[in-house]
Amino acid sequence: MKLYSGKVPIIAEEVVRALTAANDIETEDPGELRLDVEAVLKEYLRAEREIDDLAKRRLESSNLPHTQFGRAKKSVADSRGIGIGEDAIDHILNQLVSMLMHSSRVDEVFAEDHELRARMTPILRKHMALEDDIDREVRGRLKNLVDGSRDFEIQYAKTLEEIKRKRGL
């Protein structure tokens, strides 16, 4: 599961619309609340970039191969209390619920935390599962190459970038 910056405004709009339509929250200014939701999502993206940088530095300083990047990234994320991968949605939901409870843009919260989470989870899953869809599309285009080969890796990176650009990610 990965959050793409290009999806942040769409996710924010859908979250605010879903919560207000279900009368889970009351707000006088949904546009400003949408900006608050965007801020939470952008902060997650910033933290994730910082974790990537720290993990890369850790690999370089320890002379570890790049194949250990995932493990180093998980270690850094755990030490900072930030969920990545499958834990990203839970982390983002915790941040969103906290923001909704403390935001001056939210006049009243009528739903319990677990209800808010249940309302927002499908929205996040739908937009964050794009990574799996994109991977399937890339692999579908590269059927003629052997997975794991050098040619495959080079073409995979090029095709991935092309598809992300087409989708506005």
Phi and psi in radians as a Rosetta constraint file:
Dihedral C 1 N 2 CA 2 C 2 CIRCULARHARMONIC -2.422 0.35
Dihedral N 2 CA 2 C 2 N 3 CIRCULARHARMONIC 2.423 0.35
Dihedral C 2 N 3 CA 3 C 3 CIRCULARHARMONIC -1.664 0.35
Dihedral N 3 CA 3 C 3 N 4 CIRCULARHARMONIC 2.190 0.35
Dihedral C 3 N 4 CA 4 C 4 CIRCULARHARMONIC -1.786 0.35
Dihedral N 4 CA 4 C 4 N 5 CIRCULARHARMONIC 2.422 0.35
Dihedral C 4 N 5 CA 5 C 5 CIRCULARHARMONIC -1.074 0.35
Dihedral N 5 CA 5 C 5 N 6 CIRCULARHARMONIC -0.542 0.35
Dihedral C 5 N 6 CA 6 C 6 CIRCULARHARMONIC -1.167 0.35
Dihedral N 6 CA 6 C 6 N 7 CIRCULARHARMONIC -0.337 0.35
Dihedral C 6 N 7 CA 7 C 7 CIRCULARHARMONIC -1.648 0.35
Dihedral N 7 CA 7 C 7 N 8 CIRCULARHARMONIC -0.152 0.35
Dihedral C 7 N 8 CA 8 C 8 CIRCULARHARMONIC -0.981 0.35
Dihedral N 8 CA 8 C 8 N 9 CIRCULARHARMONIC -0.900 0.35
Dihedral C 8 N 9 CA 9 C 9 CIRCULARHARMONIC -1.090 0.35
Dihedral N 9 CA 9 C 9 N 10 CIRCULARHARMONIC -0.636 0.35
Dihedral C 9 N 10 CA 10 C 10 CIRCULARHARMONIC -1.160 0.35
Dihedral N 10 CA 10 C 10 N 11 CIRCULARHARMONIC -0.813 0.35
Dihedral C 10 N 11 CA 11 C 11 CIRCULARHARMONIC -1.073 0.35
Dihedral N 11 CA 11 C 11 N 12 CIRCULARHARMONIC -0.798 0.35
Dihedral C 11 N 12 CA 12 C 12 CIRCULARHARMONIC -1.044 0.35
Dihedral N 12 CA 12 C 12 N 13 CIRCULARHARMONIC -0.779 0.35
Dihedral C 12 N 13 CA 13 C 13 CIRCULARHARMONIC -1.064 0.35
Dihedral N 13 CA 13 C 13 N 14 CIRCULARHARMONIC -0.802 0.35
Dihedral C 13 N 14 CA 14 C 14 CIRCULARHARMONIC -1.164 0.35
Dihedral N 14 CA 14 C 14 N 15 CIRCULARHARMONIC -0.670 0.35
Dihedral C 14 N 15 CA 15 C 15 CIRCULARHARMONIC -1.106 0.35
Dihedral N 15 CA 15 C 15 N 16 CIRCULARHARMONIC -0.867 0.35
Dihedral C 15 N 16 CA 16 C 16 CIRCULARHARMONIC -1.100 0.35
Dihedral N 16 CA 16 C 16 N 17 CIRCULARHARMONIC -0.762 0.35
Dihedral C 16 N 17 CA 17 C 17 CIRCULARHARMONIC -1.083 0.35
Dihedral N 17 CA 17 C 17 N 18 CIRCULARHARMONIC -0.771 0.35
Dihedral C 17 N 18 CA 18 C 18 CIRCULARHARMONIC -1.137 0.35
Dihedral N 18 CA 18 C 18 N 19 CIRCULARHARMONIC -0.755 0.35
Dihedral C 18 N 19 CA 19 C 19 CIRCULARHARMONIC -1.215 0.35
Dihedral N 19 CA 19 C 19 N 20 CIRCULARHARMONIC -0.669 0.35
Dihedral C 19 N 20 CA 20 C 20 CIRCULARHARMONIC -1.322 0.35
Dihedral N 20 CA 20 C 20 N 21 CIRCULARHARMONIC -0.652 0.35
Dihedral C 20 N 21 CA 21 C 21 CIRCULARHARMONIC -1.148 0.35
Dihedral N 21 CA 21 C 21 N 22 CIRCULARHARMONIC -0.580 0.35
Dihedral C 21 N 22 CA 22 C 22 CIRCULARHARMONIC -1.503 0.35
Dihedral N 22 CA 22 C 22 N 23 CIRCULARHARMONIC 0.031 0.35
Dihedral C 22 N 23 CA 23 C 23 CIRCULARHARMONIC 1.009 0.35
Dihedral N 23 CA 23 C 23 N 24 CIRCULARHARMONIC 0.573 0.35
Dihedral C 23 N 24 CA 24 C 24 CIRCULARHARMONIC -1.366 0.35
Dihedral N 24 CA 24 C 24 N 25 CIRCULARHARMONIC -0.527 0.35
Dihedral C 24 N 25 CA 25 C 25 CIRCULARHARMONIC -2.375 0.35
Dihedral N 25 CA 25 C 25 N 26 CIRCULARHARMONIC 2.830 0.35
Dihedral C 25 N 26 CA 26 C 26 CIRCULARHARMONIC -2.215 0.35
Dihedral N 26 CA 26 C 26 N 27 CIRCULARHARMONIC 2.294 0.35
Dihedral C 26 N 27 CA 27 C 27 CIRCULARHARMONIC -2.492 0.35
Dihedral N 27 CA 27 C 27 N 28 CIRCULARHARMONIC 2.499 0.35
Dihedral C 27 N 28 CA 28 C 28 CIRCULARHARMONIC -1.442 0.35
Dihedral N 28 CA 28 C 28 N 29 CIRCULARHARMONIC -0.459 0.35
Dihedral C 28 N 29 CA 29 C 29 CIRCULARHARMONIC -2.299 0.35
Dihedral N 29 CA 29 C 29 N 30 CIRCULARHARMONIC 1.450 0.35
Dihedral C 29 N 30 CA 30 C 30 CIRCULARHARMONIC -1.068 0.35
Dihedral N 30 CA 30 C 30 N 31 CIRCULARHARMONIC -0.514 0.35
Dihedral C 30 N 31 CA 31 C 31 CIRCULARHARMONIC -1.125 0.35
Dihedral N 31 CA 31 C 31 N 32 CIRCULARHARMONIC -0.747 0.35
Dihedral C 31 N 32 CA 32 C 32 CIRCULARHARMONIC -1.215 0.35
Dihedral N 32 CA 32 C 32 N 33 CIRCULARHARMONIC -0.643 0.35
Dihedral C 32 N 33 CA 33 C 33 CIRCULARHARMONIC -1.136 0.35
Dihedral N 33 CA 33 C 33 N 34 CIRCULARHARMONIC -0.660 0.35
Dihedral C 33 N 34 CA 34 C 34 CIRCULARHARMONIC -1.038 0.35
Dihedral N 34 CA 34 C 34 N 35 CIRCULARHARMONIC -0.691 0.35
Dihedral C 34 N 35 CA 35 C 35 CIRCULARHARMONIC -1.144 0.35
Dihedral N 35 CA 35 C 35 N 36 CIRCULARHARMONIC -0.612 0.35
Dihedral C 35 N 36 CA 36 C 36 CIRCULARHARMONIC -1.147 0.35
Dihedral N 36 CA 36 C 36 N 37 CIRCULARHARMONIC -0.735 0.35
Dihedral C 36 N 37 CA 37 C 37 CIRCULARHARMONIC -1.108 0.35
Dihedral N 37 CA 37 C 37 N 38 CIRCULARHARMONIC -0.756 0.35
Dihedral C 37 N 38 CA 38 C 38 CIRCULARHARMONIC -1.025 0.35
Dihedral N 38 CA 38 C 38 N 39 CIRCULARHARMONIC -0.697 0.35
Dihedral C 38 N 39 CA 39 C 39 CIRCULARHARMONIC -1.074 0.35
Dihedral N 39 CA 39 C 39 N 40 CIRCULARHARMONIC -0.716 0.35
Dihedral C 39 N 40 CA 40 C 40 CIRCULARHARMONIC -1.100 0.35
Dihedral N 40 CA 40 C 40 N 41 CIRCULARHARMONIC -0.789 0.35
Dihedral C 40 N 41 CA 41 C 41 CIRCULARHARMONIC -1.159 0.35
Dihedral N 41 CA 41 C 41 N 42 CIRCULARHARMONIC -0.709 0.35
Dihedral C 41 N 42 CA 42 C 42 CIRCULARHARMONIC -1.171 0.35
Dihedral N 42 CA 42 C 42 N 43 CIRCULARHARMONIC -0.617 0.35
Dihedral C 42 N 43 CA 43 C 43 CIRCULARHARMONIC -1.141 0.35
Dihedral N 43 CA 43 C 43 N 44 CIRCULARHARMONIC -0.665 0.35
Dihedral C 43 N 44 CA 44 C 44 CIRCULARHARMONIC -1.089 0.35
Dihedral N 44 CA 44 C 44 N 45 CIRCULARHARMONIC -0.774 0.35
Dihedral C 44 N 45 CA 45 C 45 CIRCULARHARMONIC -1.067 0.35
Dihedral N 45 CA 45 C 45 N 46 CIRCULARHARMONIC -0.716 0.35
Dihedral C 45 N 46 CA 46 C 46 CIRCULARHARMONIC -1.092 0.35
Dihedral N 46 CA 46 C 46 N 47 CIRCULARHARMONIC -0.784 0.35
Dihedral C 46 N 47 CA 47 C 47 CIRCULARHARMONIC -1.116 0.35
Dihedral N 47 CA 47 C 47 N 48 CIRCULARHARMONIC -0.665 0.35
Dihedral C 47 N 48 CA 48 C 48 CIRCULARHARMONIC -1.155 0.35
Dihedral N 48 CA 48 C 48 N 49 CIRCULARHARMONIC -0.696 0.35
Dihedral C 48 N 49 CA 49 C 49 CIRCULARHARMONIC -1.119 0.35
Dihedral N 49 CA 49 C 49 N 50 CIRCULARHARMONIC -0.707 0.35
Dihedral C 49 N 50 CA 50 C 50 CIRCULARHARMONIC -1.099 0.35
Dihedral N 50 CA 50 C 50 N 51 CIRCULARHARMONIC -0.725 0.35
Dihedral C 50 N 51 CA 51 C 51 CIRCULARHARMONIC -1.088 0.35
Dihedral N 51 CA 51 C 51 N 52 CIRCULARHARMONIC -0.749 0.35
Dihedral C 51 N 52 CA 52 C 52 CIRCULARHARMONIC -1.018 0.35
Dihedral N 52 CA 52 C 52 N 53 CIRCULARHARMONIC -0.807 0.35
Dihedral C 52 N 53 CA 53 C 53 CIRCULARHARMONIC -1.091 0.35
Dihedral N 53 CA 53 C 53 N 54 CIRCULARHARMONIC -0.780 0.35
Dihedral C 53 N 54 CA 54 C 54 CIRCULARHARMONIC -1.135 0.35
Dihedral N 54 CA 54 C 54 N 55 CIRCULARHARMONIC -0.678 0.35
Dihedral C 54 N 55 CA 55 C 55 CIRCULARHARMONIC -1.138 0.35
Dihedral N 55 CA 55 C 55 N 56 CIRCULARHARMONIC -0.715 0.35
Dihedral C 55 N 56 CA 56 C 56 CIRCULARHARMONIC -1.089 0.35
Dihedral N 56 CA 56 C 56 N 57 CIRCULARHARMONIC -0.765 0.35
Dihedral C 56 N 57 CA 57 C 57 CIRCULARHARMONIC -1.106 0.35
Dihedral N 57 CA 57 C 57 N 58 CIRCULARHARMONIC -0.675 0.35
Dihedral C 57 N 58 CA 58 C 58 CIRCULARHARMONIC -1.095 0.35
Dihedral N 58 CA 58 C 58 N 59 CIRCULARHARMONIC -0.729 0.35
Dihedral C 58 N 59 CA 59 C 59 CIRCULARHARMONIC -1.103 0.35
Dihedral N 59 CA 59 C 59 N 60 CIRCULARHARMONIC -0.783 0.35
Dihedral C 59 N 60 CA 60 C 60 CIRCULARHARMONIC -1.117 0.35
Dihedral N 60 CA 60 C 60 N 61 CIRCULARHARMONIC -0.769 0.35
Dihedral C 60 N 61 CA 61 C 61 CIRCULARHARMONIC -1.216 0.35
Dihedral N 61 CA 61 C 61 N 62 CIRCULARHARMONIC -0.475 0.35
Dihedral C 61 N 62 CA 62 C 62 CIRCULARHARMONIC -1.688 0.35
Dihedral N 62 CA 62 C 62 N 63 CIRCULARHARMONIC -0.001 0.35
Dihedral C 62 N 63 CA 63 C 63 CIRCULARHARMONIC 0.952 0.35
Dihedral N 63 CA 63 C 63 N 64 CIRCULARHARMONIC 0.724 0.35
Dihedral C 63 N 64 CA 64 C 64 CIRCULARHARMONIC -1.632 0.35
Dihedral N 64 CA 64 C 64 N 65 CIRCULARHARMONIC 2.633 0.35
Dihedral C 64 N 65 CA 65 C 65 CIRCULARHARMONIC -1.229 0.35
Dihedral N 65 CA 65 C 65 N 66 CIRCULARHARMONIC 2.754 0.35
Dihedral C 65 N 66 CA 66 C 66 CIRCULARHARMONIC -1.102 0.35
Dihedral N 66 CA 66 C 66 N 67 CIRCULARHARMONIC -0.335 0.35
Dihedral C 66 N 67 CA 67 C 67 CIRCULARHARMONIC -1.133 0.35
Dihedral N 67 CA 67 C 67 N 68 CIRCULARHARMONIC -0.287 0.35
Dihedral C 67 N 68 CA 68 C 68 CIRCULARHARMONIC -1.582 0.35
Dihedral N 68 CA 68 C 68 N 69 CIRCULARHARMONIC 0.086 0.35
Dihedral C 68 N 69 CA 69 C 69 CIRCULARHARMONIC -1.016 0.35
Dihedral N 69 CA 69 C 69 N 70 CIRCULARHARMONIC -0.786 0.35
Dihedral C 69 N 70 CA 70 C 70 CIRCULARHARMONIC -1.035 0.35
Dihedral N 70 CA 70 C 70 N 71 CIRCULARHARMONIC -0.756 0.35
Dihedral C 70 N 71 CA 71 C 71 CIRCULARHARMONIC -1.154 0.35
Dihedral N 71 CA 71 C 71 N 72 CIRCULARHARMONIC -0.744 0.35
Dihedral C 71 N 72 CA 72 C 72 CIRCULARHARMONIC -1.133 0.35
Dihedral N 72 CA 72 C 72 N 73 CIRCULARHARMONIC -0.710 0.35
Dihedral C 72 N 73 CA 73 C 73 CIRCULARHARMONIC -1.120 0.35
Dihedral N 73 CA 73 C 73 N 74 CIRCULARHARMONIC -0.757 0.35
Dihedral C 73 N 74 CA 74 C 74 CIRCULARHARMONIC -1.088 0.35
Dihedral N 74 CA 74 C 74 N 75 CIRCULARHARMONIC -0.715 0.35
Dihedral C 74 N 75 CA 75 C 75 CIRCULARHARMONIC -1.100 0.35
Dihedral N 75 CA 75 C 75 N 76 CIRCULARHARMONIC -0.797 0.35
Dihedral C 75 N 76 CA 76 C 76 CIRCULARHARMONIC -1.130 0.35
Dihedral N 76 CA 76 C 76 N 77 CIRCULARHARMONIC -0.763 0.35
Dihedral C 76 N 77 CA 77 C 77 CIRCULARHARMONIC -1.096 0.35
Dihedral N 77 CA 77 C 77 N 78 CIRCULARHARMONIC -0.748 0.35
Dihedral C 77 N 78 CA 78 C 78 CIRCULARHARMONIC -1.093 0.35
Dihedral N 78 CA 78 C 78 N 79 CIRCULARHARMONIC -0.708 0.35
Dihedral C 78 N 79 CA 79 C 79 CIRCULARHARMONIC -1.163 0.35
Dihedral N 79 CA 79 C 79 N 80 CIRCULARHARMONIC -0.444 0.35
Dihedral C 79 N 80 CA 80 C 80 CIRCULARHARMONIC -1.694 0.35
Dihedral N 80 CA 80 C 80 N 81 CIRCULARHARMONIC -0.067 0.35
Dihedral C 80 N 81 CA 81 C 81 CIRCULARHARMONIC 1.249 0.35
Dihedral N 81 CA 81 C 81 N 82 CIRCULARHARMONIC 0.550 0.35
Dihedral C 81 N 82 CA 82 C 82 CIRCULARHARMONIC -2.010 0.35
Dihedral N 82 CA 82 C 82 N 83 CIRCULARHARMONIC 2.267 0.35
Dihedral C 82 N 83 CA 83 C 83 CIRCULARHARMONIC -1.422 0.35
Dihedral N 83 CA 83 C 83 N 84 CIRCULARHARMONIC 2.355 0.35
Dihedral C 83 N 84 CA 84 C 84 CIRCULARHARMONIC -2.243 0.35
Dihedral N 84 CA 84 C 84 N 85 CIRCULARHARMONIC 2.904 0.35
Dihedral C 84 N 85 CA 85 C 85 CIRCULARHARMONIC 1.119 0.35
Dihedral N 85 CA 85 C 85 N 86 CIRCULARHARMONIC -2.238 0.35
Dihedral C 85 N 86 CA 86 C 86 CIRCULARHARMONIC -1.172 0.35
Dihedral N 86 CA 86 C 86 N 87 CIRCULARHARMONIC -0.455 0.35
Dihedral C 86 N 87 CA 87 C 87 CIRCULARHARMONIC -1.406 0.35
Dihedral N 87 CA 87 C 87 N 88 CIRCULARHARMONIC -0.124 0.35
Dihedral C 87 N 88 CA 88 C 88 CIRCULARHARMONIC -1.087 0.35
Dihedral N 88 CA 88 C 88 N 89 CIRCULARHARMONIC -0.747 0.35
Dihedral C 88 N 89 CA 89 C 89 CIRCULARHARMONIC -1.095 0.35
Dihedral N 89 CA 89 C 89 N 90 CIRCULARHARMONIC -0.782 0.35
Dihedral C 89 N 90 CA 90 C 90 CIRCULARHARMONIC -1.072 0.35
Dihedral N 90 CA 90 C 90 N 91 CIRCULARHARMONIC -0.734 0.35
Dihedral C 90 N 91 CA 91 C 91 CIRCULARHARMONIC -1.098 0.35
Dihedral N 91 CA 91 C 91 N 92 CIRCULARHARMONIC -0.826 0.35
Dihedral C 91 N 92 CA 92 C 92 CIRCULARHARMONIC -1.110 0.35
Dihedral N 92 CA 92 C 92 N 93 CIRCULARHARMONIC -0.726 0.35
Dihedral C 92 N 93 CA 93 C 93 CIRCULARHARMONIC -1.070 0.35
Dihedral N 93 CA 93 C 93 N 94 CIRCULARHARMONIC -0.733 0.35
Dihedral C 93 N 94 CA 94 C 94 CIRCULARHARMONIC -1.032 0.35
Dihedral N 94 CA 94 C 94 N 95 CIRCULARHARMONIC -0.756 0.35
Dihedral C 94 N 95 CA 95 C 95 CIRCULARHARMONIC -1.164 0.35
Dihedral N 95 CA 95 C 95 N 96 CIRCULARHARMONIC -0.707 0.35
Dihedral C 95 N 96 CA 96 C 96 CIRCULARHARMONIC -1.156 0.35
Dihedral N 96 CA 96 C 96 N 97 CIRCULARHARMONIC -0.770 0.35
Dihedral C 96 N 97 CA 97 C 97 CIRCULARHARMONIC -1.096 0.35
Dihedral N 97 CA 97 C 97 N 98 CIRCULARHARMONIC -0.761 0.35
Dihedral C 97 N 98 CA 98 C 98 CIRCULARHARMONIC -1.049 0.35
Dihedral N 98 CA 98 C 98 N 99 CIRCULARHARMONIC -0.773 0.35
Dihedral C 98 N 99 CA 99 C 99 CIRCULARHARMONIC -1.087 0.35
Dihedral N 99 CA 99 C 99 N 100 CIRCULARHARMONIC -0.758 0.35
Dihedral C 99 N 100 CA 100 C 100 CIRCULARHARMONIC -1.077 0.35
Dihedral N 100 CA 100 C 100 N 101 CIRCULARHARMONIC -0.629 0.35
Dihedral C 100 N 101 CA 101 C 101 CIRCULARHARMONIC -1.264 0.35
Dihedral N 101 CA 101 C 101 N 102 CIRCULARHARMONIC -0.456 0.35
Dihedral C 101 N 102 CA 102 C 102 CIRCULARHARMONIC -1.951 0.35
Dihedral N 102 CA 102 C 102 N 103 CIRCULARHARMONIC -0.106 0.35
Dihedral C 102 N 103 CA 103 C 103 CIRCULARHARMONIC -1.266 0.35
Dihedral N 103 CA 103 C 103 N 104 CIRCULARHARMONIC 2.392 0.35
Dihedral C 103 N 104 CA 104 C 104 CIRCULARHARMONIC -1.302 0.35
Dihedral N 104 CA 104 C 104 N 105 CIRCULARHARMONIC -0.220 0.35
Dihedral C 104 N 105 CA 105 C 105 CIRCULARHARMONIC -1.392 0.35
Dihedral N 105 CA 105 C 105 N 106 CIRCULARHARMONIC -0.311 0.35
Dihedral C 105 N 106 CA 106 C 106 CIRCULARHARMONIC -1.712 0.35
Dihedral N 106 CA 106 C 106 N 107 CIRCULARHARMONIC 2.029 0.35
Dihedral C 106 N 107 CA 107 C 107 CIRCULARHARMONIC -1.316 0.35
Dihedral N 107 CA 107 C 107 N 108 CIRCULARHARMONIC -0.698 0.35
Dihedral C 107 N 108 CA 108 C 108 CIRCULARHARMONIC -2.690 0.35
Dihedral N 108 CA 108 C 108 N 109 CIRCULARHARMONIC 2.477 0.35
Dihedral C 108 N 109 CA 109 C 109 CIRCULARHARMONIC -1.960 0.35
Dihedral N 109 CA 109 C 109 N 110 CIRCULARHARMONIC 2.086 0.35
Dihedral C 109 N 110 CA 110 C 110 CIRCULARHARMONIC -1.731 0.35
Dihedral N 110 CA 110 C 110 N 111 CIRCULARHARMONIC -0.293 0.35
Dihedral C 110 N 111 CA 111 C 111 CIRCULARHARMONIC -1.773 0.35
Dihedral N 111 CA 111 C 111 N 112 CIRCULARHARMONIC 2.724 0.35
Dihedral C 111 N 112 CA 112 C 112 CIRCULARHARMONIC -1.300 0.35
Dihedral N 112 CA 112 C 112 N 113 CIRCULARHARMONIC 2.815 0.35
Dihedral C 112 N 113 CA 113 C 113 CIRCULARHARMONIC -0.933 0.35
Dihedral N 113 CA 113 C 113 N 114 CIRCULARHARMONIC -0.824 0.35
Dihedral C 113 N 114 CA 114 C 114 CIRCULARHARMONIC -1.119 0.35
Dihedral N 114 CA 114 C 114 N 115 CIRCULARHARMONIC -0.524 0.35
Dihedral C 114 N 115 CA 115 C 115 CIRCULARHARMONIC -1.262 0.35
Dihedral N 115 CA 115 C 115 N 116 CIRCULARHARMONIC -0.706 0.35
Dihedral C 115 N 116 CA 116 C 116 CIRCULARHARMONIC -1.075 0.35
Dihedral N 116 CA 116 C 116 N 117 CIRCULARHARMONIC -0.783 0.35
Dihedral C 116 N 117 CA 117 C 117 CIRCULARHARMONIC -1.068 0.35
Dihedral N 117 CA 117 C 117 N 118 CIRCULARHARMONIC -0.760 0.35
Dihedral C 117 N 118 CA 118 C 118 CIRCULARHARMONIC -1.117 0.35
Dihedral N 118 CA 118 C 118 N 119 CIRCULARHARMONIC -0.577 0.35
Dihedral C 118 N 119 CA 119 C 119 CIRCULARHARMONIC -1.291 0.35
Dihedral N 119 CA 119 C 119 N 120 CIRCULARHARMONIC -0.640 0.35
Dihedral C 119 N 120 CA 120 C 120 CIRCULARHARMONIC -1.522 0.35
Dihedral N 120 CA 120 C 120 N 121 CIRCULARHARMONIC -0.441 0.35
Dihedral C 120 N 121 CA 121 C 121 CIRCULARHARMONIC -0.973 0.35
Dihedral N 121 CA 121 C 121 N 122 CIRCULARHARMONIC -0.862 0.35
Dihedral C 121 N 122 CA 122 C 122 CIRCULARHARMONIC -1.072 0.35
Dihedral N 122 CA 122 C 122 N 123 CIRCULARHARMONIC -0.574 0.35
Dihedral C 122 N 123 CA 123 C 123 CIRCULARHARMONIC -1.155 0.35
Dihedral N 123 CA 123 C 123 N 124 CIRCULARHARMONIC -0.842 0.35
Dihedral C 123 N 124 CA 124 C 124 CIRCULARHARMONIC -1.113 0.35
Dihedral N 124 CA 124 C 124 N 125 CIRCULARHARMONIC -0.788 0.35
Dihedral C 124 N 125 CA 125 C 125 CIRCULARHARMONIC -1.031 0.35
Dihedral N 125 CA 125 C 125 N 126 CIRCULARHARMONIC -0.756 0.35
Dihedral C 125 N 126 CA 126 C 126 CIRCULARHARMONIC -1.037 0.35
Dihedral N 126 CA 126 C 126 N 127 CIRCULARHARMONIC -0.784 0.35
Dihedral C 126 N 127 CA 127 C 127 CIRCULARHARMONIC -1.463 0.35
Dihedral N 127 CA 127 C 127 N 128 CIRCULARHARMONIC -0.472 0.35
Dihedral C 127 N 128 CA 128 C 128 CIRCULARHARMONIC -1.513 0.35
Dihedral N 128 CA 128 C 128 N 129 CIRCULARHARMONIC -0.259 0.35
Dihedral C 128 N 129 CA 129 C 129 CIRCULARHARMONIC -1.391 0.35
Dihedral N 129 CA 129 C 129 N 130 CIRCULARHARMONIC -0.014 0.35
Dihedral C 129 N 130 CA 130 C 130 CIRCULARHARMONIC -0.954 0.35
Dihedral N 130 CA 130 C 130 N 131 CIRCULARHARMONIC -0.607 0.35
Dihedral C 130 N 131 CA 131 C 131 CIRCULARHARMONIC -0.975 0.35
Dihedral N 131 CA 131 C 131 N 132 CIRCULARHARMONIC -0.746 0.35
Dihedral C 131 N 132 CA 132 C 132 CIRCULARHARMONIC -1.160 0.35
Dihedral N 132 CA 132 C 132 N 133 CIRCULARHARMONIC -0.739 0.35
Dihedral C 132 N 133 CA 133 C 133 CIRCULARHARMONIC -1.095 0.35
Dihedral N 133 CA 133 C 133 N 134 CIRCULARHARMONIC -0.750 0.35
Dihedral C 133 N 134 CA 134 C 134 CIRCULARHARMONIC -1.131 0.35
Dihedral N 134 CA 134 C 134 N 135 CIRCULARHARMONIC -0.743 0.35
Dihedral C 134 N 135 CA 135 C 135 CIRCULARHARMONIC -1.052 0.35
Dihedral N 135 CA 135 C 135 N 136 CIRCULARHARMONIC -0.771 0.35
Dihedral C 135 N 136 CA 136 C 136 CIRCULARHARMONIC -1.078 0.35
Dihedral N 136 CA 136 C 136 N 137 CIRCULARHARMONIC -0.729 0.35
Dihedral C 136 N 137 CA 137 C 137 CIRCULARHARMONIC -1.125 0.35
Dihedral N 137 CA 137 C 137 N 138 CIRCULARHARMONIC -0.759 0.35
Dihedral C 137 N 138 CA 138 C 138 CIRCULARHARMONIC -1.087 0.35
Dihedral N 138 CA 138 C 138 N 139 CIRCULARHARMONIC -0.854 0.35
Dihedral C 138 N 139 CA 139 C 139 CIRCULARHARMONIC -1.101 0.35
Dihedral N 139 CA 139 C 139 N 140 CIRCULARHARMONIC -0.587 0.35
Dihedral C 139 N 140 CA 140 C 140 CIRCULARHARMONIC -1.119 0.35
Dihedral N 140 CA 140 C 140 N 141 CIRCULARHARMONIC -0.612 0.35
Dihedral C 140 N 141 CA 141 C 141 CIRCULARHARMONIC -1.321 0.35
Dihedral N 141 CA 141 C 141 N 142 CIRCULARHARMONIC -0.350 0.35
Dihedral C 141 N 142 CA 142 C 142 CIRCULARHARMONIC -1.902 0.35
Dihedral N 142 CA 142 C 142 N 143 CIRCULARHARMONIC 0.530 0.35
Dihedral C 142 N 143 CA 143 C 143 CIRCULARHARMONIC -1.040 0.35
Dihedral N 143 CA 143 C 143 N 144 CIRCULARHARMONIC -0.499 0.35
Dihedral C 143 N 144 CA 144 C 144 CIRCULARHARMONIC -1.393 0.35
Dihedral N 144 CA 144 C 144 N 145 CIRCULARHARMONIC -0.127 0.35
Dihedral C 144 N 145 CA 145 C 145 CIRCULARHARMONIC -1.856 0.35
Dihedral N 145 CA 145 C 145 N 146 CIRCULARHARMONIC 2.626 0.35
Dihedral C 145 N 146 CA 146 C 146 CIRCULARHARMONIC -1.383 0.35
Dihedral N 146 CA 146 C 146 N 147 CIRCULARHARMONIC 2.139 0.35
Dihedral C 146 N 147 CA 147 C 147 CIRCULARHARMONIC -1.034 0.35
Dihedral N 147 CA 147 C 147 N 148 CIRCULARHARMONIC 2.271 0.35
Dihedral C 147 N 148 CA 148 C 148 CIRCULARHARMONIC 1.682 0.35
Dihedral N 148 CA 148 C 148 N 149 CIRCULARHARMONIC -0.240 0.35
Dihedral C 148 N 149 CA 149 C 149 CIRCULARHARMONIC -1.308 0.35
Dihedral N 149 CA 149 C 149 N 150 CIRCULARHARMONIC 2.854 0.35
Dihedral C 149 N 150 CA 150 C 150 CIRCULARHARMONIC -1.082 0.35
Dihedral N 150 CA 150 C 150 N 151 CIRCULARHARMONIC -0.764 0.35
Dihedral C 150 N 151 CA 151 C 151 CIRCULARHARMONIC -1.052 0.35
Dihedral N 151 CA 151 C 151 N 152 CIRCULARHARMONIC -0.722 0.35
Dihedral C 151 N 152 CA 152 C 152 CIRCULARHARMONIC -1.065 0.35
Dihedral N 152 CA 152 C 152 N 153 CIRCULARHARMONIC -0.826 0.35
Dihedral C 152 N 153 CA 153 C 153 CIRCULARHARMONIC -1.071 0.35
Dihedral N 153 CA 153 C 153 N 154 CIRCULARHARMONIC -0.726 0.35
Dihedral C 153 N 154 CA 154 C 154 CIRCULARHARMONIC -1.150 0.35
Dihedral N 154 CA 154 C 154 N 155 CIRCULARHARMONIC -0.847 0.35
Dihedral C 154 N 155 CA 155 C 155 CIRCULARHARMONIC -1.167 0.35
Dihedral N 155 CA 155 C 155 N 156 CIRCULARHARMONIC -0.625 0.35
Dihedral C 155 N 156 CA 156 C 156 CIRCULARHARMONIC -1.044 0.35
Dihedral N 156 CA 156 C 156 N 157 CIRCULARHARMONIC -0.840 0.35
Dihedral C 156 N 157 CA 157 C 157 CIRCULARHARMONIC -1.068 0.35
Dihedral N 157 CA 157 C 157 N 158 CIRCULARHARMONIC -0.767 0.35
Dihedral C 157 N 158 CA 158 C 158 CIRCULARHARMONIC -1.126 0.35
Dihedral N 158 CA 158 C 158 N 159 CIRCULARHARMONIC -0.814 0.35
Dihedral C 158 N 159 CA 159 C 159 CIRCULARHARMONIC -1.162 0.35
Dihedral N 159 CA 159 C 159 N 160 CIRCULARHARMONIC -0.688 0.35
Dihedral C 159 N 160 CA 160 C 160 CIRCULARHARMONIC -1.045 0.35
Dihedral N 160 CA 160 C 160 N 161 CIRCULARHARMONIC -0.805 0.35
Dihedral C 160 N 161 CA 161 C 161 CIRCULARHARMONIC -1.095 0.35
Dihedral N 161 CA 161 C 161 N 162 CIRCULARHARMONIC -0.710 0.35
Dihedral C 161 N 162 CA 162 C 162 CIRCULARHARMONIC -1.101 0.35
Dihedral N 162 CA 162 C 162 N 163 CIRCULARHARMONIC -0.793 0.35
Dihedral C 162 N 163 CA 163 C 163 CIRCULARHARMONIC -1.174 0.35
Dihedral N 163 CA 163 C 163 N 164 CIRCULARHARMONIC -0.720 0.35
Dihedral C 163 N 164 CA 164 C 164 CIRCULARHARMONIC -1.082 0.35
Dihedral N 164 CA 164 C 164 N 165 CIRCULARHARMONIC -0.712 0.35
Dihedral C 164 N 165 CA 165 C 165 CIRCULARHARMONIC -1.117 0.35
Dihedral N 165 CA 165 C 165 N 166 CIRCULARHARMONIC -0.739 0.35
Dihedral C 165 N 166 CA 166 C 166 CIRCULARHARMONIC -1.108 0.35
Dihedral N 166 CA 166 C 166 N 167 CIRCULARHARMONIC -0.602 0.35
Dihedral C 166 N 167 CA 167 C 167 CIRCULARHARMONIC -1.557 0.35
Dihedral N 167 CA 167 C 167 N 168 CIRCULARHARMONIC 0.010 0.35
Dihedral C 167 N 168 CA 168 C 168 CIRCULARHARMONIC 1.299 0.35
Dihedral N 168 CA 168 C 168 N 169 CIRCULARHARMONIC 0.525 0.35
